[in-house]
């Protein structure tokens, strides 16, 4: 059980690093506002309650997604300039892909992480996903609605 928590935490930290450090800004000043629009049923915070002091997960609003780590929010992916591709948005599923880069300079590798959030109940989501790069992955996790964030 401890091993699973450490693996989940490690993968979460890697993902957080991608969101914050590897986001590329679009230098095209003529670009319009983002079309990233999570459906209303997913708005709010969804966390994996490993313990009350180490909440990790995601928070959605009408135009952005934030990572929750240790009970605190990161900068929004869209606001930070992270490129996202809105894939699905239904009454029970929301998914998006974001570009990531591992390494630097001549040894960097680029690819995509695809996040799929499926509504199980009004208070639980199942997170799954896929990766096109070997240095990143998305661990299958059940997330619970958290109204304290």
Buried (B, 14 or more C-beta within 10 A) or exposed (E): EEEEEEEBBEBBEBBBEBBBEBBEEEEEEEEEEBEBBBBEBBEBBBBBEBEEEBBBBBBBBEBBBBBBBEBEEBBBBBEBEBBBEBEEBEEEBBBBBBBBBBEEEEEEEEBBBBBBBBBEEEEEBBBBBEBBBEBBEBBEBEBBBBEEB
